[in-house]
């Protein structure tokens, strides 16, 4: 059963990476993908909030509607930020670096957590370990030498790329923990079942939702101060 689940995760990951590659080269695929990803993620997030605020009264309805509204605005801005970054040639490599950090952070956490196990990171998510968190940072940092060559015109200082990798990985893990926290309160394992082996779409991009916008802000800040 576990091997089947891992195969499902592998196949789904390959499809997602292929879709991401197409999005970087074709604007219409990028637009369609962003609309679908944002909409499905919002529906899954809305479902989580509904499970958390079950009572049907004025107070809980207000909280639920406020959170639903805020999450819809945030996901819309998230899509606009990604589209504006990828659609401009001079920002494509920057976006590729940010997405690569998120992917490596996720893979590093999974691999190191499975191999080394050890002490749990937090009670919020029982599957998260300190070794997994360190693995997220380590694998993200492995990208630095490659992208230092590709981004030499924008980042002449290697330290800035290292700092960016660490901070983006941190926000990626933070976003993952936040959704895990909501799932724990809602008493569900996954946000959905649309992706075989991964659960919901929100389960797959929870870290990116926080890490990509944060990474772009940090990127701009580092460019200004260098």
N, C-alpha and C positions, 0 to 999 in steps of 0.2 A: 504493500500500500504506500509506504514512504517513497519507494523508488518511482512508483507511478506518479506521485505528487511532484517529485523533483523533475521528472521528465516533462510534466505539464508546465511547470515553472520555466523550464528551459525553452520549450517551444513558444510559450507566450512571450518570453523575454526577447527571443529572436524576432518575432513578429513586431513587437513594439520598437525595437532598435531599427528594423527595416522601415517602419512607418516614420520614425524620427528622421532617418536619412532622407527619405522622400520629401518630408516637410521642409528640410533645409534647402532643397533644390527646386521645389514647385510650390508657388504661393497659394494656388487654389487648394492643394492638399493640406497645406499648413492651416489655411482658414477653416476648412471643413473639420480638420482634426481638432483644432482649438475649440470650435463651437461644440463638437460632440463631447470632448473631454470635460469642458467646463460644465456643460449641461448635465451629463451623467454624474459627475462628481458632486454637483450641487444637489441633485436628487438623492444621492446616497447620504450626503451630509444632512440634508433635510430629514431623511428617514431616521438617522441617528438622534437628531434633536427631538423628533417626535416621540421616540422611545424614552428619552430622558425626561421630557416634560409631558407626562402622560395625562395629568389632571386637566379637566376641561373647565377652567375658570378664567376670569378676566386677567389675573396676574400671570398665570402660566402661558395663556394665549399671547399676551403682550411680549413675554420673553421669547417665545417660540417665533413669533412673527419678526421681532427685532433681529434675532440671530439669523433667521432665514434671509432677511433683507440684506444684512451686512455681509453674509457669506456670498450672496449673489453678486453684490457690488465688488467684493474682493476678487472673486473668480473672474469677473469680467475684466477688471484691471489687470489681473494676472495674465489673461489671454492677450490683452492689448500690449502689455510690456514685452511678452515673448514675440508677438508678431512684429512689433517695431524693431526689436533687436535682430531677429532672423532675416527680416525683409531687407535690411540694409547690409550691403556687402562688407562694409568696414566693421560691422559688429558681429558678423556670422561666427568668426573664430572665437570671439569672446563668449558668445552663447554656447558654442560647442564645448568650451572649457568648463563652463558652469554646469551644463548638463552632464558632462563626463565626470565631474566631481560628485554629483548626486548619485550617478550610477555606481561609481567605484565605492562611494560611502555605503551604499546599500549592500553591494556584493561583499565588501570587506567585512561589514558587520555580520553578515550571514555566515561567511566562511570561517572567520576567526571565532565566532560564537560557537559554531558547530565543532570545530577542531579543538579549541582550547577550553571551552566551557568556562567553569570557574564561578566566581561570585556574581550574584545578580546585580544588575545596575540599579534597578528601582522596582518597587512593588507595583508600579503602574502597569508594567508589561513583564510578566514572568520570564519570557523568552529572551529578553535583553540582558546581556552580561557586560561586565567591565571589559573583558577581552574583546567582545564584539565591538564595543565602542572604540577601543584603541585600534582595532582592525579597520574601522571606517576611516579614521584619521590616516593610518599608515598607507592604505591603498590609494586614498585620495592624493597623498603627497607623492606617490609614485608617478603621477601625471606631470609634476612640475618640470622635470628635465626636458620632456618632449615639448610641452607648451611654451617653455622658455625660449626655445628655438623658433616656434611658430609665432610667438607674440613679442618678439624682441623689439619691434618698432613701437609697441605700446608700453611694454614693461621691460625696461632695461635693468631694473633692480630685481634680482632673483628673490630677495626677501619678501617683496610685495606679493609675488605669486605664491610663495609658501604660506604667507599670512592669509591670503584669499582662500587657498585650499582648506586651511584649518577652519576658518570662520564659516565657509559655505557648508563644510561637512558637519560642523556644529549645529547650524540652523536646520540642516537636513535631518539630523537625528532628533532635534527638538520638535520639528513638525511631525515626525513619525511618532514620537512619544505623546504629543498632544492628541492625535487621532486615537492612539492606543488608550489614552486616558478616557476619551469620550466613549469608546467601545466598551471599556470596563464598566463605566457608569450605566450604559445602555444594556449591558449584559449580552453582548453579541460578540462572535468571534471575528467576523469579517463585515465590512461595510456593504458588501454585496457578493454576487457570484458570477459577474459578467466575464471575468478573466479566469480561465481554468488554471488551477494551481496557485493563483494569487488572491482569489476572493474578489473584492470589488475594485473598481478603477481607482477609487480614493485610497485604497490600501497600497496601490502601486505608486501613486504620485504624491502621497501625503507629505513626504519630505521636500519634494520639489516645490510645492505650493508656497512654502515659506522660504526655502533656500534660494530659489532663482531671483525673486524680487530683492531679497536681502543682498544677494551676491552682486546684483547690478548696482545697488546703492554703494556698496563697499568698493566695487570696481571704480566707479566714478570718483569716489573720495580718494582712493589711492592714486588715481591718475592725476588728480589736482595737486596732491601734496608731494609727489615724487619730483 
